[in-house]
């Protein structure tokens, strides 16, 4: 999960959970 790379807010369905948590 590269959601931690950008502080996106569930922008992509790639890691909905990880993106939301921002972990």
TORFIFI-471570 format. One line per 2 residues: number of its first residue (from 1); for each residue x, y, z of C-alpha. Coordinates in steps of 0.05 Angstrom, whole numbers, plus 5000, padded with zeros to 4 digits. Layout:
N
NUM	X Y Z | ...
END
This chain:
23
1	5000 5000 5000 | 5034 5064 4977
3	4979 5106 5007 | 5029 5132 5058
5	5069 5161 5000 | 5017 5215 4988
7	4966 5238 5040 | 4909 5221 4994
9	4839 5214 5023 | 4810 5150 4992
11	4824 5182 4924 | 4840 5114 4891
13	4807 5047 4905 | 4876 5016 4910
15	4879 5016 4986 | 4813 5046 5009
17	4828 5025 5081 | 4901 5044 5081
19	4888 5110 5044 | 4834 5129 5094
21	4877 5113 5154 | 4938 5145 5121
23	4982 5091 5151
END
